[in-house]
Amino acid sequence: MSYPTPYPVRLADEITRQLGQLADHLSQLPLPQAAQVIVRVLDPDTGVLGGVTHLVATGSVFAKDQAERGALPAEVWLALGRASNELGDITLDLDERKDALQRVGAQPATTAAKPPAPAPLVVRRRR
């Protein structure tokens, strides 16, 4: 006898599917629109990254309770707690850099004349 899939599991599956769709759309958008999407996704209060961080933190609290009862190994709680902390740090770091994305997102879709100069992606340390 099979049991129906609980709503929260279906919801997680649907959110995952929609995130895949959003990534597919993002790869096709012009720069200003892509920047606007990224700013919304990265918003620590209302964005996807903030929501995932909150979800992992909630999972950590759940896992702690279950680990204290002996239902889950403590390593599960510790891993979720570490993930929550790291996601929180990443969220704050990215939030500090959202101004650049907002500037790009505010530009008209057709900017003329001269394309921006490429920026180096690797910074070398001097010895």
N, C-alpha and C positions, 0 to 999 in steps of 0.2 A: 504494500500500500504506500503510495507516495503522498506526501503532504504538499499543500500549495506553498509557493514561495512567499514568505512574509513581506509585507509592504516595504519595510526599511531596506530589505535586500534588493527588491525591485527598484526602489528609489536610488540606491547606490549604483546599480547597473545603469539606470537611465542617466544619472549625472555623469557617469564615466563616458557613456555614449555621446552625450552632448558636449563634453569637453573635447572629445575627438573631433566632433563637427566644428567646434570653435577653432581648434588648431588648424583644421583644413581650410576654413575660411580665412584665418589670419595669414596663412601663407600666400593667399591670393590678393590680399588687399593692398591698395596703394599706401605709401608710407604714412600720410597723415591719419588715415582711418586705422591702420594697424597700430599706430602709436596710441590712439584713443582707446582701442580695445585693451592694449597692454596696461594702460594706466588704470582702467577699470578692474582688470583682473588682479593687479597688484595692490589695489587699495587695501590697507590693513584693516579697515573697519567694515567695508561693504563688498570687498572684492573676493574673488575665488581663493586667492592665496590666504587671505585672512580667515576665510571660512574653513579652508582645509586645516589651517593651523589650529583653529578652535576645535574642529572635529578630532584632530589627533590629541589635543590636550584633554578633551572629554574622554577619549579612548584610554588615555593614560590613567585618569581618575578611576575609570571602570576597571582597568587591569590591576590597579593597586588594590582595590577592594577585593577583586577575585583572587589575587595573589595572597592576600592576607587570609583568605578563607581556604587556601590550598587548591583552588580550582585551576589556577594558572601558575606557571613558573614565574618567579620574581624577575627573571630575565626579560619576560615579555613587558612587564610594567616598566622596567628600567629602559628598555629600548624605545618604548613609546614616549616616555618622559624625555629621553635624550632627543628624539625626533621632534617633539613639541618645542623644546628649547631651541634647537637649531633652526627650525622653521620660523620661530619668533624672531631670532636674530637676523635671519635672511629677510624677513618681512620688513623689519626696521631699516636694514641696510638699503633695500630697494626703495623704500618710501623716501629716503633721503635723496634719491636720484630721480624722483618722478618729475621734477621741474623740466628736465631736458626732454622727456617724453611729451609733456604737456605743451612745450613750445613747438615741437614737431607736429603734434596733433592739431595745433591751432593754425598751422600754415594752410594756405589753399592747396588743393590737390594738384594744380598745375603751377609749379614755380618755374620761372623762366631762366634765361641767361646761363649762369655759371653753376654747375653742380658743386656741392660742398666738397672740400678737400678731404680725402680719406684720412682717418686717424690711425695711428699705429695701435695694434691690438696687443702687442707684447712690449712690456717695459723691461729693459735690461738693467740689471743692477751693476753698479760700478764696484770694482774690487779695490 
